[in-house]
């Protein structure tokens, strides 16, 4: 059975991995943006993402709100998700009005008609 020190080291390593994966996902997003989406105060979000010790309820909330796999957040298993910045850019592109194609003109006897 592993000693207490080994278990603590494994937990610290896991927490650092969680922090790294969350930072990678949230790259470019402000603490306030993450706070607004999760219901946590922005200072608490900052602490979680800078100390490497996010609370399990925060991790669960992030998983739910951003549709992230807990297996990926905790263990790094599976394909990494599209980062939040890229998701927002895709959402903005999808919401932009699409210009309909211009009608083609037929040329007949030197005049253009539609």
N, C-alpha and C positions, 0 to 999 in steps of 0.2 A: 504494500500500500504506500503510495507516495506521501512524503512528508509535507508538513504545512508549508514550508518554504517553496517546495516545488509547485504545490497547488496555487499559492499566491502568485508565483512567477507566471504560471499558465494563465491565470485570470488577468494579470496585467498585460500579457501579450494579446489576449483576446480583446481586451478593452481598447488597446492601441489599434488593433485591426478594425474594430467597429468605428472608432473615431476617424481613422483614415478613409474608410469607405463612405462614411457620412460626409466628410469634407469633400471627397471626390464628387459625390452626388450633388452637393449644394454649391459647388464652385461657382463663384460669381453672384450668388444670392446673398442678400444682406441678412444679418441676424434678425432684423425686424420682419423681413419677409417670411423667414422660417418660423418665427414666433407667431405671426399672424395666421399661418397655415396650420400650426400645431396647437395653438392656445397657450403656449408657454411664454413667459416674459423674455424679451430679447436678451437680457443679461444672463438668464438661466441658459438659454440656447448658446450664448457665447461661452459660458463656462463649460458646458458639455462638449463643445467642439474644440476647446483649447486645452482642457485638462486631460482629456482622454477617458473620462469617467461618466459617460452618459447613463442616466438612470434607465432601468428596464422599461418603465412606463413611457418615457420619452421615445425610446427605440420602437416600442410597440405602436405609439401614435404616429411616428414617422412612417412606419411600415404601412399603416392603414391609410393615412392621408395621401401618401404619394404612391401607393400601390407597389411597394417594394417587398421583395421576398425577405422574410426574417432569416432564412438560411443564408442568403447573400449578405445581409447586414452583419450577422453574428459570425459566420464562418467564412464568408467570401466564396461560397459554393455557387456555381451556376454563372450564367452570363451576367456581367454588370449591366445595370439599367442605363438607359439614356439619361445623361445628367439633366438636372432641372433646367439649366439655361437652354439646352437644346430642345427640351420639351416646350418651354415657353415660346421659343422662336418658331417651332412647328405650329403651335396653337395660333400664334399671331398670323402666320402665313395662311393658315386654314380659314381664319376669320376675315381676311382681306377680300373685298369684293373681286370677283373674277370678271374681267372684261370679256363680253361676248365677242366672238370672232366677227370681223367686219364682213359685210356682205360682199360677195365677189361680183365684179362687174363684167358684163359681156360686151365685147366690142363688136359693133355691127355698123357697117357702112360709115366708118370714120367717127361714130359717136359712141360714147359709153352709155350703157343703160344698166339698170339694176333689176 
